[in-house]
Amino acid sequence: MDTPQGGSDPVESNPSSSPVFIVSNFWKELDLEKEKSLLDGQGLRIAENLENSQKNRRKLAESTRNFKKASAEEKLRLFNSLLKGYQEEIDNLTKRAKFEMERWEEKWQNERKVQKQRDQEGSPMV
């Protein structure tokens, strides 16, 4: 293998520019255990939110059926609780969407940060 005129291999003289070092450094900075822990927690919360949402929709469907079957007098009495149920479900869906969008944005920002670091270091895509 030819060596540059300076007499030394540039990778040997600057180990931080070697592909092995760059890839190794990338994986250290990524901290997979921390990412896995965060994703596990977020996944559990998303699953809980979905389950709660399904339960609430079933309750609302049942309340709506009861409301439709009710007499005019009963409808007046049931209306406020039915409306409150729909408002609560809309609020819950809004919170769930916000939580999930924030998680997506975090992941996107992290990916952009890693990509920017790779671009600055001139390292190949991993």
Backbone torsions as a table, in degrees:
resi	resn	phi	psi	omega
1	MET	NA	134.4	-179.8
2	ASP	-75.1	140.8	174.6
3	THR	-108.5	149.2	178.8
4	PRO	-60.7	165.9	-175.3
5	GLN	-60.6	-25.5	179.4
6	GLY	-66.2	-13.0	174.7
7	GLY	93.0	-1.1	179.1
8	SER	-133.9	153.4	178.0
9	ASP	-74.7	130.3	-178.3
10	PRO	-61.6	-31.2	178.8
11	VAL	-70.0	-39.9	179.2
12	GLU	-68.1	-36.0	-179.0
13	SER	-76.6	-23.4	179.0
14	ASN	-133.8	82.8	-176.1
15	PRO	-61.6	-23.3	-178.9
16	SER	-71.0	-9.4	177.9
17	SER	-99.4	-0.2	-180.0
18	SER	-72.5	145.4	178.8
19	PRO	-57.8	-37.5	179.8
20	VAL	-63.1	-44.3	179.0
21	PHE	-63.0	-44.9	-177.9
22	ILE	-61.8	-46.6	-179.9
23	VAL	-65.9	-43.1	178.7
24	SER	-60.9	-44.6	179.0
25	ASN	-62.7	-40.9	178.7
26	PHE	-58.2	-47.9	-177.7
27	TRP	-67.1	-35.2	176.3
28	LYS	-63.4	-44.5	-178.3
29	GLU	-69.4	-29.9	-178.9
30	LEU	-65.2	-34.9	178.0
31	ASP	51.7	71.1	-175.7
32	LEU	-59.9	-36.3	-179.5
33	GLU	-63.1	-43.5	178.3
34	LYS	-64.2	-44.0	178.4
35	GLU	-60.9	-44.4	-179.6
36	LYS	-61.2	-43.5	179.7
37	SER	-62.2	-45.2	178.2
38	LEU	-62.2	-46.1	-179.1
39	LEU	-64.9	-38.5	177.5
40	ASP	-60.4	-47.3	179.6
41	GLY	-62.5	-43.4	179.5
42	GLN	-66.6	-39.4	178.5
43	GLY	-63.0	-41.5	178.0
44	LEU	-63.3	-41.8	-179.8
45	ARG	-65.9	-40.4	178.2
46	ILE	-63.3	-43.3	178.8
47	ALA	-62.7	-42.2	177.5
48	GLU	-62.6	-42.6	179.0
49	ASN	-61.8	-41.8	178.7
50	LEU	-63.9	-43.8	179.9
51	GLU	-63.2	-45.5	178.2
52	ASN	-62.3	-38.8	179.9
53	SER	-64.0	-42.0	178.5
54	GLN	-63.4	-42.9	178.7
55	LYS	-62.0	-45.1	-179.7
56	ASN	-63.7	-38.9	178.9
57	ARG	-65.2	-38.6	177.2
58	ARG	-62.9	-43.8	178.3
59	LYS	-61.5	-43.6	179.2
60	LEU	-64.0	-40.2	178.6
61	ALA	-62.3	-42.9	178.7
62	GLU	-65.6	-43.8	178.3
63	SER	-62.2	-38.3	179.3
64	THR	-67.2	-42.1	177.3
65	ARG	-61.4	-44.5	179.0
66	ASN	-62.9	-38.5	179.6
67	PHE	-63.8	-43.0	-178.8
68	LYS	-65.6	-33.4	-179.1
69	LYS	-80.3	-17.1	-173.0
70	ALA	-71.7	157.0	175.3
71	SER	-73.7	169.2	-178.2
72	ALA	-58.3	-40.6	179.9
73	GLU	-66.4	-42.9	179.6
74	GLU	-66.6	-35.4	179.5
75	LYS	-60.4	-39.1	177.8
76	LEU	-61.4	-39.7	-179.8
77	ARG	-72.6	-37.7	-176.2
78	LEU	-82.3	-20.8	-172.6
79	PHE	-56.5	-48.9	-177.0
80	ASN	-60.8	-42.9	-179.8
81	SER	-68.7	-36.4	177.9
82	LEU	-65.5	-45.3	178.6
83	LEU	-61.6	-42.9	178.6
84	LYS	-61.3	-40.7	177.9
85	GLY	-60.1	-44.0	177.8
86	TYR	-66.1	-41.4	178.5
87	GLN	-62.5	-42.2	178.6
88	GLU	-63.1	-41.3	180.0
89	GLU	-66.5	-39.0	176.3
90	ILE	-62.5	-43.2	177.1
91	ASP	-61.1	-43.9	179.2
92	ASN	-63.3	-41.6	178.5
93	LEU	-65.0	-38.3	178.3
94	THR	-64.3	-45.0	178.0
95	LYS	-62.1	-42.4	-180.0
96	ARG	-63.7	-45.0	179.2
97	ALA	-62.9	-41.2	179.1
98	LYS	-62.5	-45.9	179.2
99	PHE	-59.1	-47.6	-177.3
100	GLU	-68.2	-36.2	176.6
101	MET	-67.2	-39.4	177.5
102	GLU	-63.3	-40.6	178.3
103	ARG	-64.5	-43.1	179.0
104	TRP	-62.2	-44.1	-179.1
105	GLU	-63.5	-39.7	176.8
106	GLU	-58.9	-47.7	-179.2
107	LYS	-64.1	-40.6	179.7
108	TRP	-64.3	-44.7	178.7
109	GLN	-62.5	-41.6	178.2
110	ASN	-62.5	-42.7	178.9
111	GLU	-63.4	-41.0	178.5
112	ARG	-63.8	-39.6	179.4
113	LYS	-63.7	-45.5	179.1
114	VAL	-63.9	-43.0	179.4
115	GLN	-62.8	-40.8	179.2
116	LYS	-63.7	-41.5	177.5
117	GLN	-61.9	-44.4	178.9
118	ARG	-60.7	-43.1	-179.9
119	ASP	-63.2	-41.7	-179.4
120	GLN	-67.8	-36.5	-179.3
121	GLU	-81.2	-15.7	-178.2
122	GLY	72.1	21.1	-177.9
123	SER	-82.3	154.5	178.2
124	PRO	-70.9	158.0	176.2
125	MET	-62.5	139.6	179.7
126	VAL	-102.0	NA	NA
